[in-house]
Amino acid sequence: MYFIVVKFQVKPASAERFPEEVAEFTAATRAEPGNLWFEWSRSIEDPNEYVLVEAFTDDGAGPHVSSDHFAKGLESMRPHLVSTPKILSRQVDGDGWDAMGELQID
C-alpha cells in the first residue's frame, strides 16, 4: 500500500474554514476504489497546521493523482496555503492498520 502524510500550513484567515474548503476533495477521494483512508487532523501545537494521513492500495495511488478531482482539489487549496505542503510518501507492506504491540489494551 502507499502510505502518505502531508502537512499543510494554512493562512490564519482560512484556518477555521479549511475543512469546509477541502470537503468536496475529501469526499471524492474517499469514494475512490483504491482509497483505504483519507483522514484530516489539526495540530494541537499550531492551529494553522493541518495534517492529512492517507493510504491507497498499490493500484490506487496512480488513479488518485491523475483524477480530475485531485487537480481541482489542489487548486482549491492553493489560495488558503502559506507555503508548499510537506509530504512523506512511501510504499509499505500491509493493507491497513496493525495493533500496536507495545501498548496492548485488554
PLY file of the C-alpha trace (Angstrom):
ply
format ascii 1.0
element vertex 106
property float x
property float y
property float z
element edge 105
property int vertex1
property int vertex2
end_header
0.00 0.00 0.00
1.01 3.63 -0.35
1.10 5.48 2.97
1.18 9.28 2.72
1.35 12.07 5.29
1.06 15.70 4.19
1.42 18.82 6.35
-0.43 21.94 5.21
0.40 25.36 6.65
-2.86 27.29 6.29
-3.31 31.06 6.34
-4.69 32.19 9.71
-7.72 33.72 7.99
-8.54 30.33 6.43
-7.74 28.04 9.34
-11.25 27.68 10.75
-12.94 27.01 7.42
-10.20 24.91 5.80
-12.06 21.60 6.40
-15.06 23.03 4.52
-12.81 24.20 1.68
-11.45 20.66 1.17
-14.70 18.78 1.86
-15.51 18.07 -1.79
-11.97 16.83 -2.48
-12.07 14.71 0.67
-15.40 13.08 -0.24
-14.31 12.37 -3.82
-11.04 10.82 -2.67
-12.71 8.66 -0.03
-15.05 7.35 -2.75
-12.17 6.10 -4.90
-11.99 2.28 -5.11
-8.27 2.29 -4.21
-8.54 4.59 -1.19
-8.00 2.90 2.18
-8.30 6.05 4.29
-8.09 9.81 3.96
-8.07 11.50 7.38
-7.53 15.14 8.31
-6.22 16.28 11.71
-5.38 19.66 13.10
-2.18 20.26 15.04
-2.65 20.87 18.76
0.54 22.96 18.76
-0.16 25.08 15.67
-3.83 25.82 14.88
-2.83 26.82 11.34
-1.38 23.40 10.51
-3.48 20.55 9.15
-2.11 17.04 8.70
-3.52 14.62 6.17
-2.91 10.88 6.65
-3.93 8.85 3.63
-3.39 5.40 2.18
-4.10 3.73 -1.12
-3.85 0.23 -2.47
-0.81 -0.38 -4.66
-3.02 0.09 -7.71
-5.00 3.00 -6.25
-2.38 5.74 -5.92
-1.89 6.28 -9.66
-5.56 6.80 -10.48
-5.84 9.15 -7.48
-3.16 11.60 -8.64
-4.39 11.51 -12.22
-8.06 12.12 -11.33
-9.89 15.33 -12.17
-10.86 15.87 -8.54
-7.19 15.65 -7.47
-6.19 18.58 -9.69
-9.32 20.51 -8.75
-8.75 19.80 -5.03
-5.17 21.04 -5.10
-6.22 24.24 -6.84
-8.99 24.81 -4.30
-6.38 24.62 -1.51
-3.86 26.98 -3.12
-5.39 30.31 -2.00
-5.57 29.07 1.62
-1.95 27.96 1.99
1.05 29.87 3.31
3.66 27.57 1.79
4.19 24.42 -0.24
2.90 21.41 1.73
5.41 18.93 3.13
4.89 15.30 2.18
6.09 11.87 3.18
5.02 9.18 0.72
6.17 5.57 0.92
5.13 2.21 -0.37
4.88 -0.10 2.64
3.93 -3.71 3.27
0.44 -4.35 4.53
-3.08 -3.28 3.69
-4.22 -1.46 6.81
-3.53 -0.51 10.39
-1.93 -3.04 12.75
-2.36 -3.23 16.52
0.43 -1.53 18.46
2.47 -4.29 20.08
3.99 -2.04 22.74
0.65 -0.90 24.14
-1.92 -3.65 24.32
-5.31 -2.94 25.90
-7.39 -5.91 27.03
0 1
1 2
2 3
3 4
4 5
5 6
6 7
7 8
8 9
9 10
10 11
11 12
12 13
13 14
14 15
15 16
16 17
17 18
18 19
19 20
20 21
21 22
22 23
23 24
24 25
25 26
26 27
27 28
28 29
29 30
30 31
31 32
32 33
33 34
34 35
35 36
36 37
37 38
38 39
39 40
40 41
41 42
42 43
43 44
44 45
45 46
46 47
47 48
48 49
49 50
50 51
51 52
52 53
53 54
54 55
55 56
56 57
57 58
58 59
59 60
60 61
61 62
62 63
63 64
64 65
65 66
66 67
67 68
68 69
69 70
70 71
71 72
72 73
73 74
74 75
75 76
76 77
77 78
78 79
79 80
80 81
81 82
82 83
83 84
84 85
85 86
86 87
87 88
88 89
89 90
90 91
91 92
92 93
93 94
94 95
95 96
96 97
97 98
98 99
99 100
100 101
101 102
102 103
103 104
104 105
